[in-house]
Amino acid sequence: DTEVTQTPKHLVMGMTNKKSLKCEQHMGHRAMYWYKQKAKKPPELMFVYSYEKLSINESVPSRFSPECPNSSLLNLHLHALQPEDSALYLCASSVGETQYFGPGTRLLVL
Amino acid sequence: AQSVTQLGSHVSVSEGALVLLRCNYSSSVPPYLFWYVQYPNQGLQLLLKYTTGATLVKGINGFEAEFKKSETSFHLTKPSAHMSDAAEYFCAVSVGGGKLIFGQGTELSVKP
């Protein structure tokens, strides 16, 4: 089973809202990732967690706050987002160098 | 620095025709190479990967790719295109530390 799940599938939020994206995997992978993808572009890496510790932050604005409560869960907390943050947010987990992606959350910021 | 170049942002083939999507990479270390497919409004699905060993790798949905070190290429092929193959395809190279470098993507259209 190589399944990564993400909730919600779609999210609309105002610029003053606080919301969270959730990602879950039960494959025993110890690395998890958040990506942002704009239309017709490749995914851009945002954060990497390795063994539940943040190992990479690609200079992401502080209005995005990741959290890894345990080895199966990864959250992305959103606050005071801008319209340009509208995108598909993808979660992934990996074994070795191979990353497996979830279906994504389509975020629209109004 | 590692990089990935996908030749052709858009490829169009007829149903039943050969699919060839081109990917060239640059890497200072032996590369781990991947092809992902993304259908509209979905996440990325792993098609196939090269890590070590056999240079011709077979993936899902009838796709295969050949690692050619001398040409620094990892082109994706399928002998006979199906309408359901229409999607965006991304080639990627692993640079270690959890980072993937993606190409810009190739949109494959399949004409009936």
Backbone of each chain as ProteinMPNN parsed JSONL, in Angstrom:
{"seq_chain_A": "DTEVTQTPKHLVMGMTNKKSLKCEQHMGHRAMYWYKQKAKKPPELMFVYSYEKLSINESVPSRFSPECPNSSLLNLHLHALQPEDSALYLCASSVGETQYFGPGTRLLVL", "coords_chain_A": {"N_chain_A": [[0.849, -1.189, 0.0], [0.723, 2.075, -0.999], [-0.235, 4.575, -0.069], [-0.976, 7.93, 0.446], [-2.877, 10.11, 2.248], [-4.905, 13.06, 2.087], [-6.551, 15.774, 3.627], [-8.555, 18.748, 3.785], [-10.087, 18.048, 0.528], [-10.679, 20.275, -0.96], [-10.413, 23.769, -0.249], [-11.573, 26.863, 0.752], [-10.664, 30.02, 1.762], [-10.643, 33.092, 3.645], [-8.523, 35.993, 3.839], [-8.091, 36.547, 6.479], [-8.531, 34.288, 7.854], [-7.888, 31.268, 9.802], [-6.702, 28.144, 9.059], [-6.214, 24.57, 8.648], [-4.284, 22.1, 6.96], [-4.273, 18.611, 6.446], [-2.324, 15.643, 6.502], [-1.756, 12.197, 6.012], [-0.123, 9.088, 6.479], [0.38, 5.572, 6.438], [2.505, 3.916, 6.0], [4.803, 3.589, 7.275], [6.786, 5.298, 6.619], [9.492, 7.54, 7.252], [10.032, 10.068, 6.527], [8.476, 13.073, 5.581], [6.722, 15.431, 3.523], [5.892, 18.763, 2.44], [4.57, 20.316, -0.393], [4.072, 22.986, -2.728], [2.053, 23.674, -5.494], [1.631, 25.393, -8.417], [-0.565, 26.088, -11.197], [0.194, 24.287, -14.113], [2.863, 24.052, -13.507], [5.843, 22.573, -12.022], [5.891, 20.831, -8.809], [6.789, 22.73, -5.894], [9.111, 22.509, -3.361], [8.347, 22.866, 0.074], [8.565, 22.194, 2.893], [10.415, 19.747, 4.773], [10.123, 16.955, 6.816], [11.949, 14.86, 8.865], [12.067, 11.93, 10.59], [10.207, 13.057, 12.334], [11.192, 15.54, 12.841], [11.761, 18.875, 11.811], [13.567, 19.252, 8.944], [14.129, 20.567, 6.599], [13.399, 23.797, 5.542], [12.215, 25.64, 3.106], [12.669, 28.485, 3.024], [10.088, 29.47, 3.506], [7.274, 31.632, 3.88], [6.228, 32.833, 7.131], [3.526, 32.635, 7.52], [2.767, 30.167, 6.835], [2.776, 27.267, 8.669], [4.278, 24.403, 9.617], [3.603, 21.167, 11.097], [4.421, 18.209, 12.832], [2.901, 15.875, 14.361], [3.166, 13.13, 14.928], [4.685, 10.089, 13.654], [3.07, 9.435, 11.539], [1.489, 11.51, 10.775], [1.077, 14.717, 9.306], [0.775, 18.132, 9.448], [-0.312, 21.269, 8.063], [-0.451, 24.45, 9.001], [-2.345, 27.317, 8.392], [-2.374, 30.806, 8.106], [-3.508, 34.101, 7.785], [-3.228, 34.243, 4.978], [-2.358, 35.102, 1.563], [-3.86, 36.096, -1.581], [-2.176, 35.142, -3.618], [-1.252, 32.816, -2.601], [-2.944, 30.858, -3.288], [-3.275, 27.65, -4.536], [-2.357, 24.237, -5.403], [-1.792, 22.111, -2.783], [0.468, 19.752, -1.942], [1.157, 16.751, -0.264], [3.745, 14.502, 0.642], [5.367, 11.343, 1.22], [8.264, 9.383, 2.018], [10.316, 6.548, 1.235], [13.561, 5.666, 1.411], [14.91, 7.16, -1.438], [12.592, 7.522, -2.822], [9.646, 9.2, -3.386], [6.243, 9.38, -2.447], [3.18, 10.649, -3.364], [0.34, 12.448, -2.085], [-3.159, 13.131, -2.896], [-3.574, 15.829, -2.824], [-4.547, 19.153, -1.71], [-6.735, 21.517, -2.836], [-6.406, 24.848, -2.665], [-8.0, 27.913, -2.231], [-7.61, 31.292, -1.85], [-9.317, 34.042, -0.801]], "CA_chain_A": [[0.0, 0.0, 0.0], [1.535, 3.287, -1.102], [-1.227, 5.632, -0.064], [-0.906, 9.123, 1.276], [-4.183, 10.767, 2.196], [-4.909, 14.48, 2.447], [-7.849, 16.419, 3.836], [-9.674, 18.476, 2.879], [-9.749, 18.058, -0.899], [-10.794, 21.662, -1.387], [-10.529, 24.703, 0.863], [-11.662, 28.286, 0.419], [-10.49, 30.784, 2.992], [-10.366, 34.506, 3.539], [-7.16, 36.364, 4.225], [-7.965, 36.645, 7.935], [-8.871, 32.996, 8.451], [-6.89, 30.26, 10.163], [-7.13, 26.801, 8.677], [-5.141, 23.579, 8.646], [-4.306, 20.975, 6.041], [-3.835, 17.394, 7.133], [-1.756, 14.594, 5.665], [-1.567, 10.988, 6.798], [0.375, 7.891, 5.791], [0.582, 4.443, 7.345], [3.455, 3.036, 5.333], [6.013, 3.53, 8.086], [7.802, 6.217, 6.099], [9.939, 8.439, 8.305], [10.185, 11.416, 5.978], [7.245, 13.604, 5.01], [7.017, 16.655, 2.78], [4.861, 19.631, 1.884], [4.874, 21.006, -1.639], [3.077, 23.885, -3.303], [2.088, 23.566, -6.949], [0.813, 26.293, -9.227], [-1.033, 25.472, -12.434], [1.125, 24.069, -15.224], [4.234, 24.132, -12.997], [6.195, 21.447, -11.15], [5.762, 21.119, -7.373], [7.889, 23.42, -5.224], [9.268, 22.011, -1.998], [8.194, 23.851, 1.154], [9.115, 21.68, 4.145], [10.71, 18.33, 4.914], [10.266, 16.409, 8.152], [12.63, 13.579, 8.922], [11.915, 11.408, 11.961], [9.345, 13.996, 13.056], [11.868, 16.814, 13.076], [11.873, 19.692, 10.613], [14.944, 19.207, 8.449], [14.276, 21.549, 5.531], [12.393, 24.845, 5.371], [12.704, 26.34, 1.918], [12.404, 29.931, 3.136], [8.648, 29.663, 3.344], [6.773, 32.686, 4.787], [5.771, 32.337, 8.429], [2.077, 32.405, 7.527], [2.655, 28.714, 6.711], [3.423, 26.683, 9.838], [4.109, 22.95, 9.599], [3.63, 20.449, 12.376], [4.44, 16.762, 12.658], [2.56, 15.364, 15.693], [3.717, 11.784, 15.066], [5.34, 9.624, 12.432], [2.089, 9.187, 10.483], [0.695, 12.697, 10.513], [1.738, 15.986, 8.999], [-0.191, 19.216, 9.29], [0.163, 22.572, 7.61], [-1.334, 25.464, 9.546], [-2.383, 28.468, 7.501], [-2.887, 32.003, 8.789], [-3.278, 35.378, 7.099], [-2.697, 33.979, 3.646], [-2.577, 36.074, 0.494], [-4.443, 35.445, -2.767], [-1.152, 34.437, -4.411], [-1.01, 31.502, -1.989], [-3.871, 29.894, -3.888], [-2.487, 26.632, -5.241], [-2.549, 22.857, -4.962], [-0.801, 21.754, -1.769], [0.707, 18.317, -1.989], [1.942, 16.092, 0.776], [4.413, 13.279, 0.182], [6.218, 10.644, 2.177], [9.276, 8.672, 1.254], [11.178, 5.475, 1.704], [14.748, 5.911, 0.603], [14.809, 8.371, -2.261], [11.345, 7.504, -3.573], [8.559, 9.921, -2.74], [4.875, 9.032, -2.815], [2.389, 11.856, -3.166], [-1.085, 12.41, -1.853], [-3.975, 13.732, -3.961], [-3.508, 17.283, -2.767], [-5.63, 20.029, -1.284], [-6.846, 22.699, -3.698], [-6.655, 25.982, -1.782], [-8.326, 29.207, -2.842], [-7.595, 32.375, -0.856], [-10.078, 35.182, -1.326]], "C_chain_A": [[0.89, 1.246, 0.0], [0.618, 4.493, -1.087], [-0.921, 6.717, 0.951], [-2.25, 9.822, 1.138], [-4.064, 12.214, 2.649], [-6.345, 14.961, 2.616], [-7.63, 17.874, 4.191], [-9.201, 18.415, 1.426], [-9.745, 19.481, -1.441], [-10.941, 22.545, -0.161], [-10.574, 26.121, 0.317], [-11.549, 29.051, 1.727], [-10.238, 32.251, 2.699], [-8.988, 34.811, 4.092], [-6.99, 36.485, 5.74], [-8.209, 35.311, 8.636], [-7.637, 32.238, 8.919], [-7.472, 28.909, 9.807], [-5.929, 25.867, 8.737], [-5.371, 22.541, 7.577], [-3.721, 19.772, 6.77], [-3.365, 16.358, 6.122], [-1.484, 13.383, 6.539], [-1.031, 9.868, 5.921], [0.638, 6.813, 6.842], [1.503, 3.424, 6.71], [4.746, 2.913, 6.131], [7.128, 4.413, 7.563], [8.185, 7.229, 7.166], [10.265, 9.822, 7.802], [8.881, 11.827, 5.33], [7.495, 15.021, 4.517], [5.742, 17.452, 2.52], [5.41, 20.324, 0.651], [3.734, 21.953, -1.972], [3.193, 23.787, -4.821], [1.109, 24.549, -7.579], [0.486, 25.591, -10.548], [0.069, 25.423, -13.492], [2.588, 24.206, -14.802], [4.557, 22.878, -12.183], [5.99, 21.82, -9.685], [7.01, 21.83, -6.856], [7.945, 22.944, -3.782], [9.123, 23.148, -0.99], [8.93, 23.378, 2.403], [9.406, 20.183, 4.018], [10.816, 18.006, 6.399], [10.934, 15.052, 8.038], [12.615, 13.113, 10.373], [11.255, 12.462, 12.861], [10.034, 15.299, 13.419], [11.973, 17.577, 11.747], [13.316, 19.718, 10.154], [15.182, 20.207, 7.33], [13.092, 22.507, 5.575], [12.909, 25.698, 4.232], [12.305, 27.82, 1.934], [10.942, 30.263, 2.899], [8.17, 30.756, 4.314], [6.15, 32.094, 6.041], [4.26, 32.168, 8.509], [1.753, 30.932, 7.251], [3.438, 28.1, 7.881], [3.214, 25.176, 9.835], [4.175, 22.361, 11.0], [3.611, 18.958, 12.085], [4.163, 16.126, 14.025], [3.089, 13.956, 15.96], [4.2, 11.314, 13.706], [4.38, 9.415, 11.275], [1.37, 10.44, 10.013], [1.554, 13.92, 10.218], [0.647, 17.024, 8.771], [0.485, 20.453, 8.708], [-0.862, 23.608, 8.054], [-1.188, 26.744, 8.731], [-2.994, 29.662, 8.218], [-2.506, 33.242, 8.001], [-2.664, 35.177, 5.718], [-3.074, 35.089, 2.669], [-3.189, 35.371, -0.716], [-3.423, 34.677, -3.604], [-0.762, 33.093, -3.809], [-1.982, 30.451, -2.502], [-3.077, 28.938, -4.766], [-2.977, 25.256, -4.828], [-1.43, 22.541, -3.978], [-0.725, 20.243, -1.681], [1.541, 17.88, -0.797], [2.587, 14.865, 0.151], [5.111, 12.628, 1.356], [7.2, 9.8, 1.38], [9.885, 7.519, 2.017], [12.401, 5.518, 0.811], [14.578, 7.209, -0.159], [13.468, 8.504, -2.969], [10.229, 8.175, -2.784], [7.214, 9.504, -3.335], [3.981, 10.191, -2.409], [0.936, 11.551, -2.846], [-1.826, 13.111, -2.978], [-4.001, 15.25, -3.933], [-4.741, 17.936, -2.18], [-5.609, 21.26, -2.176], [-7.273, 23.861, -2.829], [-6.931, 27.242, -2.596], [-8.405, 30.242, -1.735], [-8.267, 33.598, -1.467], [-9.725, 36.467, -0.606]], "O_chain_A": [[1.709, 1.435, 0.899], [0.678, 5.338, -1.98], [-0.651, 6.462, 2.125], [-2.702, 10.093, 0.026], [-3.228, 12.549, 3.487], [-7.233, 14.599, 1.844], [-6.633, 18.213, 4.829], [-8.039, 18.7, 1.137], [-8.913, 19.84, -2.274], [-11.518, 22.133, 0.845], [-9.723, 26.525, -0.476], [-12.26, 28.759, 2.688], [-9.695, 32.611, 1.654], [-8.368, 33.968, 4.741], [-5.862, 36.521, 6.232], [-8.107, 35.216, 9.859], [-6.512, 32.516, 8.504], [-8.588, 28.571, 10.201], [-4.785, 26.305, 8.858], [-6.506, 22.143, 7.313], [-2.809, 19.893, 7.588], [-3.93, 16.218, 5.038], [-1.033, 13.521, 7.676], [-1.433, 9.718, 4.767], [1.055, 7.095, 7.965], [1.311, 2.217, 6.86], [5.674, 2.218, 5.717], [8.274, 4.302, 7.997], [7.329, 7.722, 7.9], [10.728, 10.667, 8.568], [8.252, 11.043, 4.619], [8.368, 15.723, 5.026], [4.656, 16.887, 2.395], [6.528, 20.839, 0.635], [2.592, 21.754, -1.559], [4.295, 23.813, -5.368], [-0.089, 24.524, -7.296], [1.157, 24.643, -10.957], [0.776, 26.404, -13.723], [3.455, 24.447, -15.641], [3.649, 22.197, -11.707], [5.922, 23.004, -9.354], [8.127, 21.574, -7.307], [6.942, 22.975, -3.069], [9.682, 24.232, -1.159], [9.81, 24.071, 2.913], [8.747, 19.46, 3.271], [11.51, 18.694, 7.147], [10.542, 14.21, 7.23], [13.091, 13.812, 11.267], [11.692, 12.712, 13.984], [9.513, 16.078, 14.218], [12.24, 16.988, 10.7], [14.197, 20.158, 10.894], [16.312, 20.651, 7.129], [11.936, 22.086, 5.637], [13.914, 26.395, 4.369], [11.694, 28.329, 0.995], [10.606, 31.209, 2.187], [8.622, 30.796, 5.458], [5.61, 30.988, 6.015], [3.762, 31.605, 9.484], [0.612, 30.5, 7.413], [4.623, 28.385, 8.057], [2.091, 24.711, 10.029], [4.712, 22.954, 11.936], [2.883, 18.495, 11.207], [5.103, 15.864, 14.775], [3.424, 13.626, 17.098], [4.133, 12.053, 12.724], [4.818, 9.236, 10.139], [0.715, 10.431, 8.971], [2.615, 14.117, 10.811], [-0.283, 16.809, 7.994], [1.693, 20.647, 8.846], [-1.987, 23.644, 7.557], [-0.084, 27.192, 8.423], [-4.029, 29.531, 8.87], [-1.355, 33.421, 7.603], [-1.706, 35.854, 5.342], [-3.974, 35.891, 2.917], [-3.043, 34.157, -0.854], [-3.764, 33.673, -4.229], [-0.029, 32.32, -4.426], [-1.848, 29.272, -2.175], [-2.307, 29.36, -5.628], [-3.89, 25.122, -4.012], [-0.252, 22.687, -4.306], [-1.705, 19.558, -1.389], [2.492, 18.547, -0.389], [2.03, 14.263, -0.767], [5.409, 13.277, 2.358], [6.983, 9.537, 0.197], [9.961, 7.51, 3.246], [12.288, 5.416, -0.411], [14.159, 8.224, 0.396], [13.23, 9.501, -3.65], [9.909, 7.773, -1.665], [7.072, 9.307, -4.542], [4.015, 10.654, -1.269], [0.381, 10.539, -3.274], [-1.207, 13.628, -3.907], [-4.403, 15.886, -4.907], [-5.827, 17.357, -2.156], [-4.6, 21.959, -2.265], [-8.388, 23.865, -2.307], [-6.193, 27.583, -3.521], [-9.177, 30.088, -0.789], [-7.846, 34.113, -2.502], [-10.274, 37.522, -0.924]]}, "seq_chain_B": "AQSVTQLGSHVSVSEGALVLLRCNYSSSVPPYLFWYVQYPNQGLQLLLKYTTGATLVKGINGFEAEFKKSETSFHLTKPSAHMSDAAEYFCAVSVGGGKLIFGQGTELSVKP", "coords_chain_B": {"N_chain_B": [[25.536, 21.895, -10.237], [22.57, 20.018, -9.779], [20.158, 19.343, -12.33], [17.148, 19.196, -14.325], [15.913, 18.678, -17.527], [13.166, 18.81, -19.549], [12.312, 18.086, -22.735], [10.195, 19.803, -24.758], [7.243, 21.153, -23.943], [4.757, 20.412, -24.52], [3.346, 17.576, -25.934], [1.847, 15.876, -28.586], [0.08, 13.061, -29.615], [-1.301, 10.469, -31.701], [-3.917, 8.179, -30.909], [-2.804, 4.94, -30.191], [-0.321, 5.355, -31.268], [3.295, 5.655, -30.881], [4.555, 6.773, -27.767], [6.818, 9.187, -26.751], [8.59, 10.772, -24.398], [10.852, 13.191, -23.513], [13.708, 13.418, -21.397], [16.403, 14.953, -19.919], [19.184, 15.063, -17.736], [21.305, 16.605, -15.299], [23.842, 15.699, -13.135], [25.99, 15.456, -10.385], [26.552, 13.219, -9.057], [25.931, 9.631, -9.022], [22.764, 9.25, -10.359], [19.433, 9.148, -8.941], [16.517, 8.555, -10.595], [13.28, 9.602, -11.688], [9.978, 9.183, -12.992], [6.945, 10.858, -12.915], [3.373, 10.955, -13.106], [0.676, 13.173, -13.606], [-2.655, 13.506, -13.37], [-5.465, 15.565, -14.307], [-6.334, 17.755, -11.686], [-5.37, 16.104, -9.678], [-2.998, 14.394, -7.516], [0.574, 13.638, -7.745], [1.553, 10.685, -9.365], [3.654, 7.926, -9.018], [5.317, 6.704, -11.765], [7.559, 5.229, -12.631], [10.937, 4.302, -11.672], [14.488, 4.801, -11.567], [17.144, 3.482, -9.868], [19.498, 1.816, -9.162], [21.28, -0.74, -11.027], [19.538, -2.58, -13.526], [19.246, -0.863, -16.563], [17.056, -0.417, -18.146], [13.932, 0.296, -17.23], [10.775, -0.778, -16.143], [7.479, 0.431, -15.842], [4.293, 1.377, -14.453], [1.148, 1.013, -16.215], [2.096, 0.334, -18.76], [4.306, 1.862, -19.425], [7.803, 2.562, -19.938], [11.278, 3.277, -19.266], [14.564, 4.256, -20.195], [17.702, 4.402, -18.769], [20.387, 6.235, -19.756], [23.557, 6.694, -19.32], [25.697, 7.812, -20.729], [24.456, 9.617, -22.358], [23.191, 11.18, -20.595], [20.423, 10.823, -20.158], [16.943, 10.028, -19.688], [14.594, 8.937, -20.997], [11.078, 8.603, -21.474], [8.904, 6.071, -22.578], [6.166, 4.609, -24.413], [4.693, 2.011, -26.136], [2.183, 2.158, -27.434], [-0.152, 4.578, -27.481], [-2.834, 5.467, -25.323], [-6.063, 6.877, -24.877], [-6.46, 7.439, -22.202], [-3.962, 8.069, -21.314], [-3.483, 10.724, -21.475], [-2.199, 13.451, -19.861], [-0.184, 15.276, -17.431], [3.293, 14.996, -17.35], [6.068, 14.473, -15.299], [9.536, 14.538, -15.015], [12.104, 13.681, -12.714], [14.928, 14.185, -10.566], [16.699, 12.836, -7.848], [18.38, 14.597, -5.351], [19.357, 14.027, -2.937], [19.007, 14.182, 0.678], [16.305, 14.414, 0.802], [15.383, 15.957, -1.26], [13.874, 16.578, -4.378], [14.556, 17.329, -7.717], [12.624, 18.728, -10.131], [11.696, 18.452, -13.58], [10.249, 20.793, -15.948], [7.906, 19.752, -16.795], [5.814, 17.894, -19.08], [3.091, 18.12, -21.133], [0.954, 15.699, -22.2], [-1.022, 15.039, -24.941], [-3.573, 13.06, -26.374], [-4.822, 12.113, -29.382], [-7.903, 11.062, -30.834]], "CA_chain_B": [[24.228, 21.718, -9.609], [21.713, 19.091, -10.52], [19.035, 19.95, -13.034], [16.386, 18.307, -15.198], [15.326, 19.37, -18.675], [12.219, 18.039, -20.341], [12.215, 18.711, -24.054], [8.817, 19.853, -25.214], [6.265, 21.347, -22.875], [3.527, 19.776, -24.964], [3.499, 16.536, -26.954], [0.562, 15.363, -29.035], [0.183, 11.831, -30.398], [-2.565, 9.821, -32.014], [-4.169, 6.941, -30.172], [-2.121, 3.808, -30.808], [1.031, 5.731, -31.69], [4.351, 5.626, -29.88], [4.749, 7.935, -26.905], [8.206, 9.426, -26.361], [8.763, 12.013, -23.636], [12.294, 13.289, -23.328], [14.215, 13.971, -20.146], [17.849, 14.964, -19.718], [19.504, 15.505, -16.382], [22.711, 16.787, -14.948], [24.029, 15.303, -11.751], [27.397, 15.24, -10.06], [26.649, 11.9, -8.429], [25.007, 8.699, -9.703], [21.418, 9.791, -10.098], [18.184, 8.418, -8.832], [15.655, 9.239, -11.549], [11.879, 9.25, -11.529], [8.91, 9.781, -13.781], [5.641, 10.943, -12.269], [2.269, 11.398, -13.948], [-0.341, 13.921, -12.864], [-3.915, 13.706, -14.072], [-6.068, 16.841, -13.885], [-6.874, 17.891, -10.326], [-4.907, 15.011, -8.831], [-1.609, 14.457, -7.09], [1.533, 12.973, -8.615], [1.629, 9.238, -9.214], [4.928, 7.407, -9.476], [5.232, 5.807, -12.916], [8.706, 4.33, -12.573], [12.13, 4.907, -11.107], [15.782, 4.165, -11.722], [18.068, 3.706, -8.742], [20.724, 1.154, -9.616], [20.977, -1.999, -11.691], [19.088, -2.598, -14.921], [19.051, 0.5, -17.073], [15.709, -0.324, -18.71], [13.001, 0.081, -16.127], [9.377, -0.842, -16.543], [6.603, 1.039, -14.859], [2.875, 1.053, -14.542], [0.397, 1.451, -17.4], [2.811, 0.031, -19.997], [5.431, 2.779, -19.653], [9.148, 2.181, -19.568], [12.272, 4.32, -19.487], [15.916, 3.728, -20.23], [18.753, 5.268, -18.256], [21.579, 6.239, -20.6], [24.512, 7.553, -18.626], [26.518, 8.54, -21.695], [23.656, 10.7, -22.925], [22.515, 11.794, -19.429], [19.01, 10.875, -20.515], [16.015, 9.072, -19.055], [13.385, 9.176, -21.779], [9.921, 7.761, -21.159], [8.245, 5.589, -23.785], [5.069, 3.649, -24.373], [4.552, 1.628, -27.549], [0.888, 2.456, -28.023], [-0.841, 5.534, -26.612], [-4.261, 5.319, -25.067], [-6.686, 8.156, -24.508], [-6.312, 7.641, -20.756], [-2.594, 8.519, -21.008], [-3.434, 12.19, -21.521], [-1.875, 13.925, -18.511], [1.093, 15.982, -17.306], [4.35, 14.075, -16.941], [7.227, 15.133, -14.713], [10.774, 13.812, -14.763], [12.727, 14.246, -11.525], [16.166, 13.569, -10.083], [16.905, 13.008, -6.42], [19.679, 15.202, -5.051], [19.695, 13.683, -1.568], [18.436, 15.013, 1.723], [14.865, 14.553, 0.621], [15.036, 16.919, -2.308], [13.722, 16.187, -5.77], [14.569, 18.403, -8.709], [11.68, 18.376, -11.173], [11.638, 19.17, -14.839], [9.108, 21.709, -16.054], [6.707, 19.004, -17.139], [5.36, 17.753, -20.461], [1.669, 17.777, -21.228], [0.706, 14.747, -23.278], [-2.371, 14.957, -25.488], [-3.784, 11.89, -27.216], [-5.923, 12.377, -30.313], [-8.566, 9.809, -31.251]], "C_chain_B": [[23.384, 20.79, -10.47], [20.561, 19.843, -11.174], [18.374, 18.901, -13.914], [15.769, 19.148, -16.306], [14.411, 18.412, -19.409], [12.02, 18.777, -21.665], [10.78, 18.637, -24.547], [7.865, 19.99, -24.061], [4.939, 20.69, -23.234], [3.838, 18.797, -26.089], [2.111, 16.012, -27.29], [0.789, 14.137, -29.904], [-1.214, 11.332, -30.715], [-2.712, 8.559, -31.182], [-3.537, 5.782, -30.932], [-0.704, 4.1, -31.261], [2.008, 5.633, -30.523], [4.368, 6.924, -29.08], [6.228, 8.014, -26.552], [8.279, 10.785, -25.684], [10.223, 12.063, -23.2], [12.681, 13.969, -22.021], [15.731, 13.85, -20.146], [18.148, 15.567, -18.36], [20.978, 15.851, -16.294], [22.841, 16.478, -13.467], [25.497, 15.02, -11.517], [27.623, 13.892, -9.388], [25.738, 10.949, -9.194], [23.583, 9.056, -9.355], [20.391, 8.726, -9.747], [17.176, 9.221, -9.66], [14.231, 8.713, -11.463], [11.047, 9.879, -12.649], [7.62, 9.699, -12.964], [4.613, 11.39, -13.308], [1.248, 12.112, -13.06], [-1.555, 14.12, -13.765], [-4.572, 14.976, -13.54], [-6.658, 16.754, -12.488], [-6.52, 16.713, -9.417], [-3.469, 15.246, -8.406], [-0.703, 13.763, -8.092], [1.562, 11.488, -8.302], [2.952, 8.753, -9.782], [4.695, 6.421, -10.614], [6.334, 4.761, -12.863], [9.893, 5.083, -12.009], [13.359, 4.106, -11.496], [16.622, 4.507, -10.504], [19.415, 3.11, -9.107], [20.305, -0.092, -10.393], [20.537, -1.813, -13.125], [18.734, -1.197, -15.391], [17.702, 0.685, -17.758], [14.729, -0.665, -17.596], [11.578, 0.128, -16.648], [8.515, -0.266, -15.425], [5.171, 0.591, -15.031], [2.299, 1.533, -15.87], [1.156, 1.271, -18.711], [3.966, 0.959, -20.324], [6.759, 2.135, -19.269], [10.095, 3.332, -19.875], [13.647, 3.676, -19.441], [16.898, 4.785, -19.74], [19.976, 5.125, -19.151], [22.569, 7.235, -20.009], [25.299, 8.409, -19.614], [25.779, 9.723, -22.298], [22.971, 11.528, -21.831], [21.022, 11.942, -19.71], [18.229, 9.794, -19.783], [14.663, 9.285, -19.723], [12.305, 8.151, -21.456], [9.232, 7.35, -22.455], [7.074, 4.679, -23.448], [4.755, 3.296, -25.815], [3.253, 2.117, -28.198], [0.086, 3.344, -27.074], [-2.324, 5.217, -26.499], [-4.804, 6.665, -24.62], [-6.466, 8.471, -23.026], [-4.902, 8.07, -20.36], [-2.463, 10.037, -21.017], [-3.29, 12.736, -20.1], [-0.612, 14.773, -18.584], [2.114, 14.994, -16.764], [5.556, 14.868, -16.466], [8.367, 14.148, -14.545], [11.444, 14.479, -13.563], [13.992, 13.485, -11.191], [16.29, 13.846, -8.589], [18.303, 13.555, -6.173], [20.08, 14.937, -3.61], [19.055, 14.619, -0.561], [16.963, 15.253, 1.568], [14.461, 15.5, -0.472], [14.953, 16.256, -3.674], [13.815, 17.439, -6.627], [13.673, 17.95, -9.846], [12.003, 19.106, -12.463], [10.383, 20.012, -14.882], [7.812, 21.015, -16.449], [6.436, 18.983, -18.632], [3.904, 17.337, -20.445], [1.475, 16.872, -22.442], [-0.766, 14.791, -23.661], [-2.456, 13.744, -26.399], [-5.022, 12.133, -28.069], [-6.566, 11.067, -30.73], [-8.288, 9.48, -32.719]], "O_chain_B": [[23.473, 20.779, -11.698], [20.06, 20.836, -10.648], [18.957, 17.858, -14.21], [15.177, 20.197, -16.051], [14.829, 17.337, -19.837], [11.612, 19.939, -21.694], [10.222, 17.554, -24.728], [7.689, 19.055, -23.279], [4.102, 20.441, -22.366], [4.504, 19.141, -27.066], [1.303, 15.738, -26.403], [1.602, 14.171, -30.828], [-2.189, 11.725, -30.074], [-1.716, 7.945, -30.799], [-3.703, 5.65, -32.144], [0.037, 3.179, -31.603], [1.619, 5.541, -29.358], [4.219, 8.017, -29.627], [6.821, 7.031, -26.107], [8.058, 11.819, -26.314], [10.754, 11.123, -22.607], [12.071, 14.952, -21.601], [16.275, 12.764, -20.35], [17.449, 16.469, -17.897], [21.784, 15.431, -17.125], [22.045, 16.942, -12.65], [26.165, 14.415, -12.355], [28.764, 13.48, -9.177], [24.864, 11.397, -9.936], [23.233, 9.154, -8.179], [20.467, 7.579, -10.188], [17.005, 10.422, -9.447], [14.004, 7.532, -11.198], [11.369, 10.946, -13.171], [7.256, 8.66, -12.414], [4.936, 12.103, -14.258], [0.995, 11.709, -11.925], [-1.489, 14.81, -14.782], [-4.261, 15.413, -12.432], [-7.379, 15.814, -12.153], [-7.273, 16.369, -8.506], [-2.809, 16.174, -8.875], [-1.15, 13.348, -9.161], [1.592, 11.08, -7.141], [3.331, 9.123, -10.893], [3.977, 5.434, -10.46], [6.085, 3.567, -13.027], [9.881, 6.308, -11.879], [13.289, 2.898, -11.723], [16.789, 5.676, -10.155], [20.375, 3.845, -9.337], [19.13, -0.456, -10.416], [21.09, -0.99, -13.855], [18.024, -0.451, -14.717], [17.248, 1.815, -17.935], [14.712, -1.787, -17.089], [11.227, 0.962, -17.482], [8.787, -0.451, -14.239], [4.878, -0.425, -15.661], [2.9, 2.358, -16.558], [0.887, 1.984, -19.678], [4.551, 0.853, -21.402], [6.821, 1.277, -18.388], [9.767, 4.241, -20.639], [13.866, 2.685, -18.745], [16.918, 5.913, -20.233], [20.534, 4.037, -19.289], [22.437, 8.448, -20.176], [25.541, 9.59, -19.365], [26.393, 10.711, -22.702], [22.248, 12.477, -22.133], [20.435, 13.009, -19.533], [18.781, 8.793, -19.326], [13.712, 9.751, -19.096], [12.593, 6.982, -21.2], [9.0, 8.184, -23.33], [6.999, 4.077, -22.377], [4.57, 4.191, -26.64], [3.237, 2.451, -29.383], [-0.309, 2.908, -25.992], [-2.966, 4.764, -27.447], [-4.081, 7.485, -24.054], [-6.306, 9.632, -22.648], [-4.662, 8.402, -19.2], [-1.433, 10.572, -20.607], [-4.149, 12.511, -19.247], [-0.042, 14.965, -19.657], [1.829, 14.245, -15.829], [6.009, 15.802, -17.127], [8.188, 13.059, -14.0], [11.365, 15.698, -13.406], [14.118, 12.297, -11.49], [16.019, 14.955, -8.128], [19.285, 13.047, -6.713], [21.026, 15.542, -3.105], [18.614, 15.715, -0.907], [16.422, 16.199, 2.141], [13.279, 15.818, -0.596], [15.827, 15.487, -4.072], [13.229, 18.473, -6.307], [13.921, 16.913, -10.461], [12.514, 20.226, -12.451], [9.553, 19.96, -13.975], [6.744, 21.627, -16.437], [6.777, 19.919, -19.356], [3.53, 16.339, -19.829], [1.798, 17.247, -23.569], [-1.645, 14.605, -22.82], [-1.505, 13.439, -27.119], [-6.122, 12.332, -27.554], [-5.874, 10.074, -30.956], [-8.769, 8.466, -33.226]]}, "name": "protein", "num_of_chains": 2, "seq": "DTEVTQTPKHLVMGMTNKKSLKCEQHMGHRAMYWYKQKAKKPPELMFVYSYEKLSINESVPSRFSPECPNSSLLNLHLHALQPEDSALYLCASSVGETQYFGPGTRLLVLAQSVTQLGSHVSVSEGALVLLRCNYSSSVPPYLFWYVQYPNQGLQLLLKYTTGATLVKGINGFEAEFKKSETSFHLTKPSAHMSDAAEYFCAVSVGGGKLIFGQGTELSVKP"}
